[in-house]
């Protein structure tokens, strides 16, 4: 523990010593000359030595005070610099964003160039993880989570809800077993995403087939994936037809790596959410990132498909 006197007393001494005037020090610190005099007396009592020779209309530093003044001034200068750096770090610098892997890989990374161009002083560190990160322990500024939006005690903003529809490689459309009609799904492997405990009614092939009026098809067959992006990669490779969310395949659809064989979607009750402690929203870099991301999500309507009743 550092043995230090009260900061206000040190401030009063440093200002008075620079000006050699209690009155001018009081003006600088926005207090009265009497308050400055009282703070100086408290500091002298704390140290057990006099700091000023008090005369009728002036004050002079004692030898001890003259010796330590440069060190005290330097200390306040360095403290002010540290506070300024902390304030700047709140507005700029590194921004750590924890995100669900599929959202990070398939959507967010494609948008970040725009953010960097708009805010060149903010560097984004993207932490793609299935784990729910601890904001304080893991140094997370803001998190993007897939779920129902129930995050007690935190600031929560909805990015967008989700709808799911089948996607596949273009080569399946005109392959050995062309995928043209709903009935043609019987000839292809179904790729499943296991959403876990995110929702009581996870969007799956059974739900989609029922809404599409497709009967007599075994919707349980096919490989399972615990991460949506893995099912998407399997579909790109031509390994089957995946039932995945719109936001995860926007770029793949634009690039022609995937196609939608059927313009039918079912709504999911899960979605993506921006989540962070309320105090983090007072940080300028967090606030501008959240505003930017929500605006980008609102504009991203490319490839939306009609929902099934």
TIDREN-276822 format. One line per field, with one value per residue: x, y, z of N, C-alpha, C, O in turn; residue number from 1. Coordinates in steps of 0.05 Angstrom, whole numbers, plus 5000, padded with zeros to 4 digits. Example, Ala and Ser with C-alpha at 12.3 -4.5 7.8 and 13.67 -1.06 7.14 Angstrom:
residues 2
n_xx c(5264:5257)
n_yy c(4886:4955)
n_zz c(5156:5142)
ca_xx c(5246:5273)
ca_yy c(4910:4979)
ca_zz c(5156:5143)
c_xx c(5264:5258)
c_yy c(4934:5001)
c_zz c(5156:5157)
o_xx c(5285:5268)
o_yy c(4934:5023)
o_zz c(5169:5161)
n c(1:2)
END
This chain:
residues 309
n_xx c(5017:5011:5035:5000:4980:4915:4886:4863:4889:4942:4934:4919:4967:5003:4983:4983:5037:5058:5035:5049:5011:4953:4904:4904:4910:4862:4826:4840:4826:4774:4753:4749:4796:4802:4789:4832:4875:4860:4866:4921:4941:4923:4954:5005:5001:4995:5044:5079:5113:5127:5104:5100:5123:5088:5068:5048:5022:5036:5063:5116:5156:5179:5244:5240:5191:5203:5238:5208:5168:5175:5170:5119:5088:5102:5080:5024:5019:5030:4989:4945:4955:4948:4893:4872:4888:4859:4807:4809:4816:4766:4737:4762:4810:4818:4764:4729:4691:4647:4620:4569:4593:4575:4547:4588:4626:4596:4567:4581:4637:4637:4617:4650:4691:4666:4654:4705:4724:4690:4702:4761:4794:4780:4793:4770:4765:4749:4716:4699:4657:4625:4616:4587:4612:4645:4636:4670:4712:4733:4744:4706:4673:4623:4571:4547:4492:4458:4392:4334:4330:4328:4361:4374:4387:4422:4439:4400:4392:4354:4379:4364:4309:4301:4293:4284:4305:4311:4375:4424:4478:4490:4499:4467:4418:4416:4437:4452:4407:4361:4342:4284:4228:4187:4181:4227:4264:4266:4305:4353:4405:4389:4412:4423:4415:4432:4403:4406:4389:4365:4314:4246:4220:4254:4274:4266:4274:4227:4188:4191:4177:4125:4099:4105:4073:4092:4092:4103:4159:4223:4244:4281:4329:4399:4461:4480:4495:4527:4543:4521:4548:4579:4543:4528:4575:4579:4534:4551:4592:4563:4541:4490:4424:4413:4379:4376:4390:4371:4406:4456:4471:4471:4515:4536:4495:4493:4543:4535:4549:4513:4444:4373:4329:4275:4228:4210:4200:4206:4188:4231:4234:4278:4333:4383:4420:4444:4484:4503:4534:4498:4530:4570:4548:4556:4606:4638:4658:4632:4579:4576:4590:4547:4504:4518:4519:4465:4440:4462:4442:4387:4385:4398:4364:4368:4352:4311:4259:4192:4150:4125:4056)
n_yy c(4976:5044:5099:5154:5223:5257:5267:5316:5352:5348:5368:5421:5439:5433:5467:5517:5522:5527:5575:5607:5629:5628:5647:5648:5593:5575:5596:5565:5514:5519:5531:5562:5611:5603:5549:5527:5543:5513:5460:5459:5465:5417:5381:5396:5382:5327:5312:5333:5376:5445:5476:5524:5591:5639:5703:5773:5790:5750:5684:5639:5583:5532:5502:5446:5439:5463:5426:5379:5394:5391:5335:5324:5354:5327:5278:5289:5305:5256:5225:5252:5242:5187:5182:5208:5173:5128:5147:5155:5103:5082:5103:5090:5043:4974:4931:4880:4829:4779:4722:4679:4623:4611:4658:4695:4675:4668:4714:4763:4773:4788:4838:4870:4900:4947:4970:4980:5016:5059:5070:5077:5080:5042:4977:4914:4856:4792:4742:4680:4635:4578:4578:4613:4672:4705:4771:4805:4772:4750:4795:4817:4862:4866:4820:4771:4733:4671:4656:4661:4712:4722:4749:4764:4823:4847:4891:4886:4877:4863:4833:4805:4762:4692:4653:4589:4550:4502:4490:4477:4450:4477:4436:4394:4405:4393:4342:4271:4254:4294:4352:4377:4378:4377:4323:4301:4305:4258:4229:4248:4263:4287:4341:4357:4408:4412:4448:4449:4467:4516:4531:4512:4489:4470:4491:4444:4389:4359:4396:4432:4399:4384:4434:4444:4408:4359:4291:4223:4218:4204:4241:4238:4216:4222:4260:4294:4360:4400:4452:4503:4523:4481:4445:4476:4479:4425:4422:4456:4426:4388:4346:4338:4362:4419:4445:4508:4573:4637:4682:4658:4640:4679:4704:4659:4645:4691:4686:4641:4592:4563:4544:4557:4507:4508:4558:4567:4578:4568:4600:4612:4609:4628:4674:4724:4763:4824:4832:4859:4884:4937:4981:4979:5002:5055:5063:5093:5065:5016:5031:5055:5011:4976:5006:5010:4955:4939:4972:4952:4900:4911:4930:4885:4849:4818:4763:4742:4697:4675:4660:4599:4585)
n_zz c(5000:4982:5018:5023:5025:5030:4965:4950:4984:4965:4913:4925:4948:4905:4865:4892:4902:4851:4834:4875:4907:4945:4929:4872:4864:4886:4848:4803:4820:4830:4882:4947:4973:5028:5033:5006:5040:5085:5067:5057:5109:5131:5102:5118:5171:5166:5143:5180:5175:5157:5096:5071:5077:5107:5091:5095:5046:5012:4997:5009:4988:5031:5041:5039:5012:4963:4943:4935:4901:4842:4835:4853:4817:4770:4782:4782:4729:4702:4722:4701:4647:4646:4658:4613:4574:4588:4580:4525:4508:4520:4479:4432:4403:4420:4408:4435:4411:4425:4393:4367:4331:4277:4261:4264:4226:4178:4170:4199:4190:4137:4138:4167:4143:4125:4174:4194:4157:4168:4222:4234:4279:4314:4330:4316:4354:4343:4375:4365:4391:4420:4473:4529:4542:4597:4613:4645:4664:4616:4586:4550:4508:4481:4465:4418:4414:4404:4412:4455:4472:4526:4574:4633:4670:4635:4580:4523:4453:4397:4340:4291:4276:4259:4200:4170:4114:4060:4031:3979:3941:3875:3839:3853:3833:3779:3777:3779:3803:3797:3834:3836:3848:3908:3923:3905:3945:3972:3949:3966:4013:4077:4114:4181:4231:4298:4345:4399:4467:4457:4444:4456:4413:4365:4300:4249:4201:4203:4219:4176:4132:4145:4144:4090:4068:4055:4054:4076:4079:4104:4153:4192:4177:4160:4170:4231:4257:4304:4299:4259:4214:4197:4175:4132:4102:4088:4054:4013:3993:3966:3994:4011:4028:4065:4121:4139:4170:4145:4150:4155:4105:4067:4039:4013:3979:3947:3922:3892:3911:3938:3929:3933:3930:3938:3947:4001:4070:4141:4201:4256:4327:4351:4353:4336:4382:4409:4464:4527:4588:4621:4634:4595:4550:4556:4537:4483:4438:4441:4436:4385:4353:4363:4344:4290:4274:4282:4245:4197:4198:4193:4142:4113:4075:4033:3992:4023:4038:4023:4078:4104:4116)
ca_xx c(5000:5026:5028:4995:4961:4891:4892:4856:4910:4964:4926:4921:4995:5017:4973:4992:5066:5064:5027:5058:4987:4929:4881:4904:4905:4833:4813:4846:4813:4745:4746:4755:4823:4801:4790:4860:4890:4854:4878:4950:4945:4919:4977:5028:4998:4999:5073:5094:5132:5115:5108:5100:5127:5065:5073:5024:5009:5049:5073:5141:5160:5201:5264:5230:5170:5216:5252:5190:5148:5176:5161:5090:5078:5105:5060:4998:5020:5028:4962:4927:4959:4936:4864:4866:4891:4836:4784:4812:4812:4738:4725:4776:4825:4809:4736:4727:4663:4643:4598:4564:4611:4563:4541:4614:4638:4580:4554:4594:4663:4633:4609:4669:4706:4651:4657:4733:4726:4676:4714:4788:4808:4770:4801:4752:4776:4726:4719:4678:4657:4600:4613:4577:4635:4641:4645:4692:4735:4744:4749:4687:4658:4596:4568:4525:4483:4435:4374:4307:4331:4324:4387:4368:4408:4440:4427:4394:4380:4349:4392:4342:4299:4310:4276:4301:4296:4331:4395:4441:4497:4476:4503:4446:4394:4417:4454:4442:4380:4355:4325:4266:4203:4189:4183:4255:4279:4269:4329:4376:4411:4382:4432:4408:4429:4422:4404:4409:4367:4360:4286:4230:4212:4275:4267:4278:4262:4200:4172:4190:4162:4097:4089:4105:4054:4107:4087:4116:4188:4237:4259:4301:4354:4419:4480:4474:4516:4522:4549:4507:4567:4589:4522:4529:4598:4572:4516:4567:4607:4545:4536:4462:4408:4414:4358:4392:4379:4376:4430:4480:4477:4467:4539:4539:4474:4502:4566:4527:4558:4488:4418:4349:4313:4247:4225:4192:4215:4191:4199:4242:4229:4303:4344:4409:4417:4467:4482:4526:4526:4488:4552:4586:4536:4566:4631:4632:4664:4611:4554:4577:4589:4520:4487:4526:4511:4436:4433:4469:4422:4362:4387:4404:4340:4373:4347:4290:4240:4165:4147:4102:4035)
ca_yy c(5000:5069:5118:5180:5240:5261:5278:5344:5367:5349:5386:5448:5446:5435:5491:5540:5524:5537:5603:5622:5644:5613:5658:5637:5564:5572:5601:5542:5490:5526:5531:5588:5613:5591:5520:5520:5546:5491:5436:5461:5460:5388:5367:5401:5366:5299:5308:5341:5397:5468:5477:5552:5614:5656:5731:5789:5789:5730:5660:5628:5555:5523:5487:5419:5441:5468:5401:5358:5405:5379:5307:5324:5363:5305:5257:5297:5304:5228:5216:5264:5228:5160:5186:5214:5148:5111:5158:5150:5074:5077:5112:5078:5020:4947:4924:4851:4820:4750:4717:4652:4618:4613:4686:4708:4665:4669:4740:4787:4778:4800:4865:4885:4920:4972:4982:4989:5041:5081:5076:5067:5081:5020:4951:4893:4829:4775:4717:4662:4613:4567:4583:4639:4685:4723:4797:4816:4754:4746:4820:4820:4887:4861:4792:4765:4707:4659:4646:4672:4740:4724:4753:4782:4841:4856:4906:4867:4888:4842:4837:4796:4735:4674:4634:4568:4539:4484:4499:4456:4458:4478:4411:4375:4412:4380:4319:4245:4253:4323:4361:4396:4379:4369:4294:4293:4305:4231:4218:4263:4262:4311:4350:4368:4424:4409:4475:4446:4476:4544:4535:4488:4477:4477:4487:4420:4379:4350:4420:4443:4380:4386:4459:4443:4388:4336:4268:4198:4222:4199:4266:4233:4206:4241:4268:4317:4379:4417:4479:4507:4528:4455:4435:4493:4469:4399:4427:4468:4403:4371:4322:4335:4387:4429:4464:4527:4599:4656:4699:4643:4632:4702:4707:4635:4648:4712:4676:4618:4566:4549:4554:4548:4492:4514:4585:4564:4580:4568:4619:4601:4627:4637:4696:4734:4785:4839:4831:4869:4898:4964:5000:4979:5019:5082:5065:5102:5045:4995:5043:5058:4984:4965:5021:5002:4927:4938:4984:4933:4878:4921:4933:4860:4834:4803:4734:4734:4679:4674:4641:4581:4591)
ca_zz c(5000:4982:5040:5009:5038:5013:4939:4949:4997:4946:4892:4936:4951:4879:4852:4908:4899:4824:4832:4899:4915:4952:4914:4845:4866:4890:4822:4786:4830:4834:4910:4960:4985:5055:5029:4999:5064:5103:5055:5062:5138:5135:5090:5135:5195:5158:5139:5203:5167:5142:5067:5062:5095:5103:5096:5095:5020:4994:5009:4998:4993:5048:5026:5035:4992:4938:4934:4926:4882:4815:4835:4856:4791:4751:4789:4772:4699:4694:4729:4681:4622:4649:4656:4585:4558:4594:4566:4496:4504:4520:4454:4409:4411:4415:4416:4434:4406:4426:4375:4359:4308:4250:4256:4259:4201:4154:4166:4210:4178:4111:4142:4184:4127:4126:4201:4196:4141:4182:4248:4232:4304:4330:4319:4327:4360:4341:4390:4357:4410:4428:4502:4538:4554:4620:4604:4660:4665:4589:4573:4527:4507:4473:4456:4399:4423:4391:4432:4457:4481:4555:4587:4655:4681:4614:4558:4501:4429:4377:4314:4274:4280:4239:4185:4159:4089:4049:4012:3970:3920:3848:3824:3860:3818:3753:3780:3770:3814:3798:3856:3823:3863:3936:3925:3899:3970:3981:3936:3975:4042:4092:4134:4204:4251:4325:4358:4428:4484:4452:4441:4461:4388:4347:4272:4238:4176:4208:4219:4149:4114:4153:4134:4061:4059:4044:4070:4069:4076:4129:4159:4213:4167:4153:4191:4249:4262:4327:4291:4234:4192:4187:4157:4108:4086:4076:4032:3992:3981:3952:4010:4017:4029:4093:4130:4154:4173:4123:4155:4153:4077:4049:4022:3996:3958:3928:3907:3876:3923:3946:3917:3947:3911:3942:3959:4024:4095:4166:4221:4280:4350:4362:4337:4345:4400:4420:4494:4542:4612:4616:4636:4571:4530:4559:4522:4456:4417:4442:4427:4356:4341:4365:4326:4263:4269:4280:4220:4176:4199:4184:4113:4100:4068:4008:3992:4041:4024:4034:4100:4102:4136)
c_xx c(5018:5016:5026:4976:4936:4898:4886:4877:4935:4959:4929:4950:5008:5009:4984:5022:5073:5058:5040:5035:4964:4905:4880:4900:4875:4818:4817:4830:4783:4736:4753:4784:4824:4803:4819:4878:4886:4867:4908:4957:4943:4943:5001:5026:5003:5029:5090:5116:5117:5122:5110:5108:5105:5071:5047:5009:5021:5056:5098:5144:5182:5220:5254:5209:5182:5229:5232:5170:5150:5166:5130:5077:5079:5085:5032:4997:5016:5000:4942:4930:4946:4905:4856:4868:4867:4811:4785:4807:4782:4725:4737:4790:4812:4781:4733:4697:4663:4618:4594:4579:4598:4557:4567:4625:4622:4566:4572:4620:4660:4625:4630:4686:4693:4655:4685:4737:4712:4690:4742:4803:4799:4777:4783:4768:4751:4731:4696:4678:4628:4594:4601:4600:4627:4653:4670:4716:4749:4749:4732:4673:4629:4594:4544:4517:4459:4417:4347:4306:4327:4351:4383:4392:4427:4424:4424:4381:4377:4362:4372:4333:4309:4288:4294:4288:4318:4350:4412:4460:4482:4478:4482:4421:4393:4436:4441:4413:4371:4336:4308:4240:4207:4194:4212:4273:4284:4295:4355:4380:4403:4403:4418:4427:4416:4425:4407:4384:4360:4330:4271:4222:4233:4266:4281:4264:4234:4181:4169:4173:4132:4085:4087:4085:4067:4104:4103:4146:4201:4254:4279:4328:4373:4437:4471:4499:4509:4529:4537:4526:4578:4569:4522:4552:4592:4553:4532:4583:4589:4538:4507:4448:4406:4391:4371:4380:4388:4402:4456:4489:4474:4491:4542:4518:4483:4524:4559:4538:4535:4465:4396:4332:4283:4245:4204:4209:4196:4204:4209:4236:4255:4314:4371:4405:4444:4464:4507:4517:4517:4511:4569:4574:4544:4594:4625:4636:4643:4586:4554:4577:4561:4501:4492:4515:4480:4427:4439:4449:4395:4362:4389:4378:4343:4367:4326:4269:4213:4163:4123:4081:4036)
c_yy c(5025:5087:5146:5197:5244:5275:5308:5361:5370:5368:5415:5457:5451:5461:5516:5544:5534:5567:5620:5640:5626:5622:5647:5607:5558:5576:5577:5518:5494:5522:5559:5588:5601:5561:5511:5521:5522:5465:5436:5455:5430:5373:5371:5385:5336:5293:5315:5362:5420:5467:5505:5571:5634:5685:5747:5786:5768:5705:5651:5599:5551:5507:5459:5419:5446:5443:5381:5368:5392:5350:5306:5333:5341:5283:5264:5297:5275:5217:5227:5249:5200:5162:5192:5190:5129:5121:5153:5120:5067:5084:5098:5053:4994:4942:4894:4843:4789:4743:4687:4646:4622:4642:4701:4700:4672:4697:4763:4793:4792:4829:4883:4905:4947:4986:4994:5015:5064:5089:5064:5066:5058:4993:4929:4867:4810:4748:4699:4638:4604:4573:4611:4652:4703:4750:4807:4798:4751:4771:4825:4846:4883:4833:4790:4736:4697:4647:4659:4701:4744:4725:4773:4798:4852:4874:4887:4882:4865:4850:4830:4768:4717:4659:4614:4558:4520:4498:4475:4467:4458:4451:4390:4380:4396:4355:4294:4242:4282:4330:4384:4400:4371:4339:4285:4293:4277:4218:4230:4261:4288:4317:4366:4386:4420:4435:4473:4456:4505:4550:4509:4474:4485:4473:4463:4411:4370:4374:4431:4425:4382:4411:4459:4423:4363:4312:4244:4202:4218:4223:4262:4224:4229:4249:4292:4334:4397:4447:4483:4510:4502:4442:4450:4484:4442:4403:4438:4446:4384:4346:4319:4362:4395:4448:4484:4555:4618:4671:4685:4637:4655:4704:4683:4635:4669:4702:4652:4591:4549:4560:4544:4533:4498:4541:4583:4564:4577:4586:4603:4620:4635:4659:4704:4760:4798:4841:4842:4881:4927:4985:5001:4997:5048:5085:5072:5081:5023:5006:5045:5031:4973:4980:5013:4974:4925:4950:4966:4910:4886:4924:4906:4844:4818:4774:4725:4717:4680:4653:4624:4589:4572)
c_zz c(5000:5004:5027:5026:5020:4987:4937:4962:4979:4923:4901:4939:4924:4865:4866:4904:4871:4822:4854:4908:4921:4935:4886:4844:4870:4864:4804:4794:4836:4863:4921:4970:5013:5053:5023:5024:5083:5093:5060:5091:5144:5125:5108:5161:5189:5155:5163:5197:5154:5113:5056:5085:5088:5111:5092:5068:5001:5011:4995:5005:5013:5031:5020:5013:4965:4926:4922:4905:4854:4814:4837:4830:4770:4756:4779:4742:4689:4700:4708:4654:4623:4646:4627:4568:4563:4580:4536:4490:4505:4493:4430:4419:4404:4425:4413:4433:4407:4410:4372:4333:4281:4242:4249:4232:4176:4149:4174:4196:4151:4114:4155:4168:4128:4153:4204:4180:4155:4208:4248:4259:4323:4316:4333:4331:4362:4354:4384:4375:4416:4458:4507:4553:4578:4612:4618:4659:4638:4574:4548:4529:4501:4461:4437:4405:4407:4412:4431:4466:4511:4569:4610:4664:4660:4594:4534:4478:4409:4350:4292:4283:4258:4225:4173:4133:4078:4030:4003:3949:3893:3833:3830:3843:3792:3754:3770:3780:3818:3821:3845:3839:3892:3940:3919:3923:3980:3971:3946:4005:4055:4113:4156:4221:4278:4340:4388:4443:4481:4452:4447:4435:4367:4318:4260:4213:4180:4207:4191:4130:4120:4141:4104:4050:4047:4063:4060:4062:4103:4136:4181:4202:4161:4176:4207:4254:4285:4321:4263:4210:4181:4168:4131:4090:4073:4052:4008:3977:3965:3967:4018:4017:4059:4098:4149:4154:4150:4127:4150:4124:4057:4029:4003:3974:3937:3910:3889:3887:3932:3931:3936:3927:3914:3957:3982:4050:4119:4186:4245:4303:4364:4343:4348:4360:4407:4450:4506:4568:4605:4616:4610:4549:4534:4546:4493:4435:4417:4430:4396:4342:4341:4345:4297:4256:4265:4254:4196:4175:4188:4153:4098:4096:4043:4011:4011:4025:4038:4056:4095:4122:4159)
o_xx c(5037:4992:5046:4957:4936:4914:4900:4883:4947:4976:4939:4956:5022:5026:4993:5032:5092:5073:5040:5040:4957:4888:4859:4888:4865:4799:4798:4820:4769:4715:4762:4795:4844:4815:4828:4894:4904:4877:4920:4976:4958:4951:5017:5046:5015:5039:5112:5134:5096:5144:5122:5102:5104:5079:5027:4985:5017:5055:5102:5135:5202:5214:5259:5209:5173:5231:5238:5157:5130:5153:5118:5057:5061:5074:5018:4976:5002:4990:4924:4910:4935:4893:4836:4852:4857:4795:4764:4795:4774:4705:4723:4784:4796:4775:4735:4681:4676:4597:4613:4579:4610:4562:4568:4634:4633:4556:4577:4626:4678:4626:4628:4695:4706:4658:4688:4751:4722:4690:4747:4823:4809:4769:4783:4782:4735:4749:4674:4697:4610:4571:4605:4606:4605:4676:4688:4738:4774:4758:4741:4661:4611:4614:4525:4532:4442:4425:4338:4285:4323:4362:4389:4415:4446:4400:4443:4362:4396:4356:4365:4348:4324:4267:4317:4264:4341:4342:4414:4458:4464:4461:4478:4405:4372:4449:4422:4397:4372:4316:4316:4232:4228:4209:4220:4295:4303:4305:4376:4361:4408:4411:4403:4450:4392:4448:4410:4362:4350:4321:4282:4216:4229:4252:4306:4244:4217:4160:4147:4157:4116:4063:4070:4081:4055:4113:4115:4156:4191:4277:4293:4348:4365:4429:4455:4521:4487:4521:4544:4520:4585:4576:4518:4549:4600:4556:4526:4587:4599:4529:4500:4459:4397:4384:4377:4360:4409:4418:4476:4512:4476:4486:4550:4524:4479:4525:4576:4535:4536:4465:4399:4321:4268:4258:4184:4230:4172:4229:4196:4234:4255:4305:4381:4389:4463:4443:4529:4493:4527:4510:4580:4589:4538:4603:4609:4620:4637:4572:4534:4565:4552:4485:4474:4503:4471:4407:4423:4441:4382:4341:4384:4371:4324:4376:4324:4263:4211:4173:4103:4088:4020)
o_yy c(5027:5090:5159:5186:5234:5294:5323:5383:5391:5383:5432:5479:5471:5475:5535:5567:5549:5582:5645:5663:5609:5605:5638:5596:5540:5561:5569:5503:5476:5510:5577:5566:5589:5548:5491:5503:5512:5449:5415:5441:5419:5353:5353:5375:5322:5272:5305:5366:5416:5458:5509:5566:5645:5691:5735:5781:5769:5705:5656:5591:5565:5499:5449:5401:5434:5440:5368:5351:5384:5342:5290:5321:5337:5271:5247:5290:5270:5201:5212:5245:5191:5145:5182:5186:5116:5105:5147:5114:5048:5072:5094:5042:4992:4948:4883:4850:4776:4756:4671:4663:4635:4650:4717:4718:4680:4702:4781:4816:4806:4844:4907:4925:4968:5010:5016:5033:5087:5113:5044:5052:5055:4988:4927:4857:4813:4733:4702:4622:4620:4572:4629:4644:4714:4752:4817:4807:4750:4770:4835:4853:4894:4823:4804:4718:4713:4631:4669:4712:4766:4704:4796:4788:4866:4872:4873:4897:4850:4871:4847:4753:4726:4653:4620:4557:4523:4516:4455:4490:4443:4445:4370:4362:4388:4349:4295:4228:4292:4316:4407:4422:4360:4330:4263:4282:4271:4198:4224:4258:4310:4299:4384:4380:4422:4443:4494:4452:4517:4573:4487:4450:4505:4454:4461:4423:4373:4372:4438:4435:4381:4411:4473:4421:4348:4314:4245:4191:4229:4226:4281:4226:4252:4246:4309:4324:4408:4464:4467:4499:4500:4431:4439:4482:4438:4389:4431:4447:4366:4326:4299:4382:4379:4464:4477:4560:4614:4673:4697:4629:4651:4706:4686:4626:4664:4708:4643:4571:4525:4583:4525:4545:4494:4545:4597:4551:4582:4588:4584:4644:4647:4662:4692:4777:4784:4850:4836:4887:4939:5004:5022:5007:5064:5108:5059:5078:5012:4992:5038:5028:4962:4967:5010:4971:4912:4941:4964:4902:4871:4920:4904:4826:4807:4761:4700:4723:4685:4631:4632:4598:4573)
o_zz c(5016:5009:5021:5038:4997:4987:4925:4953:4977:4915:4887:4932:4921:4854:4853:4902:4869:4811:4852:4916:4904:4929:4876:4826:4858:4859:4790:4776:4845:4869:4907:4975:5021:5070:5033:5029:5096:5109:5066:5096:5159:5137:5112:5171:5206:5164:5167:5213:5142:5105:5035:5108:5066:5133:5086:5068:4977:5035:4971:5027:5012:5008:4998:4996:4945:4902:4902:4892:4843:4794:4824:4821:4755:4738:4768:4730:4670:4685:4700:4640:4603:4632:4618:4550:4545:4570:4524:4470:4491:4486:4410:4440:4385:4448:4391:4450:4391:4413:4373:4315:4264:4220:4230:4217:4156:4127:4158:4190:4142:4094:4154:4180:4130:4154:4214:4188:4153:4214:4262:4261:4345:4294:4357:4313:4380:4345:4395:4374:4416:4467:4491:4576:4579:4605:4605:4653:4637:4551:4528:4550:4514:4450:4439:4401:4399:4428:4410:4468:4520:4575:4606:4665:4668:4591:4527:4481:4404:4339:4275:4295:4240:4237:4165:4131:4086:4015:4017:3941:3889:3816:3816:3839:3783:3734:3755:3767:3840:3826:3844:3844:3899:3957:3928:3923:3994:3982:3936:4020:4044:4129:4151:4225:4281:4347:4401:4434:4499:4457:4444:4436:4352:4312:4262:4204:4162:4194:4182:4115:4102:4130:4092:4026:4032:4086:4039:4043:4123:4125:4188:4217:4157:4199:4197:4254:4286:4337:4245:4188:4157:4148:4110:4066:4051:4032:3985:3953:3953:3955:4030:4008:4076:4081:4172:4139:4139:4108:4143:4119:4033:4005:3980:3952:3913:3886:3873:3874:3933:3921:3951:3908:3895:3977:3981:4051:4116:4187:4254:4299:4385:4321:4368:4353:4412:4459:4497:4571:4587:4601:4604:4532:4516:4544:4480:4417:4396:4415:4383:4320:4321:4332:4281:4235:4247:4242:4177:4153:4174:4140:4074:4112:4032:4030:4016:4002:4062:4053:4083:4144:4178)
n c(1:2:3:4:5:6:7:8:9:10:11:12:13:14:15:16:17:18:19:20:21:22:23:24:25:26:27:28:29:30:31:32:33:34:35:36:37:38:39:40:41:42:43:44:45:46:47:48:49:50:51:52:53:54:55:56:57:58:59:60:61:62:63:64:65:66:67:68:69:70:71:72:73:74:75:76:77:78:79:80:81:82:83:84:85:86:87:88:89:90:91:92:93:94:95:96:97:98:99:100:101:102:103:104:105:106:107:108:109:110:111:112:113:114:115:116:117:118:119:120:121:122:123:124:125:126:127:128:129:130:131:132:133:134:135:136:137:138:139:140:141:142:143:144:145:146:147:148:149:150:151:152:153:154:155:156:157:158:159:160:161:162:163:164:165:166:167:168:169:170:171:172:173:174:175:176:177:178:179:180:181:182:183:184:185:186:187:188:189:190:191:192:193:194:195:196:197:198:199:200:201:202:203:204:205:206:207:208:209:210:211:212:213:214:215:216:217:218:219:220:221:222:223:224:225:226:227:228:229:230:231:232:233:234:235:236:237:238:239:240:241:242:243:244:245:246:247:248:249:250:251:252:253:254:255:256:257:258:259:260:261:262:263:264:265:266:267:268:269:270:271:272:273:274:275:276:277:278:279:280:281:282:283:284:285:286:287:288:289:290:291:292:293:294:295:296:297:298:299:300:301:302:303:304:305:306:307:308:309)
END
